[in-house]
């Protein structure tokens, strides 16, 4: 029989894993955008190369342009504060 604390722990674990996967995907995307931005590519070209809509990348792109030499981790951290 499962008790409430086990259930709450499982929900927390699942939530943590979901957030970790989202953060990992965001870090990869930020890193890709950053590399392309530093090579002088604009958002529309980056979006095309990554096969994404510019609107889907604009938050990350804008964060990269604000501090292009920061680590992807730092950019992600700054986005989480907003």
Order of alpha helices (4+ residues) and beta strands (2+ residues): alpha-alpha-alpha-alpha
